Amino acid sequence: MAPPIHIKLISGILNTIVLIAGIRNLVAPGTPLVVIPEDDMFQAHFGAASDPKMAHVFQLFGVFMIMAACTKHVTVFGE
């Protein structure tokens, strides 16, 4: 049974934002995104841009975010 269209819409939008954040964490950890409110303060707090160890942790978390978002997209939109 396919999910209703409003669930697909909400899930698609939210998981696309998670996918964008995951790609950012993988490619450029510590760079704030405009689509996430107060992301610059979050990035500055954890120091992903200045600390190489935290940048590596952010990259690993980015891979997890990409995997989770893609899995959700396939689950919701795959039929």
Helices and strands as residue ranges (DSSP letters): H 5-27, H 39-46, H 52-77
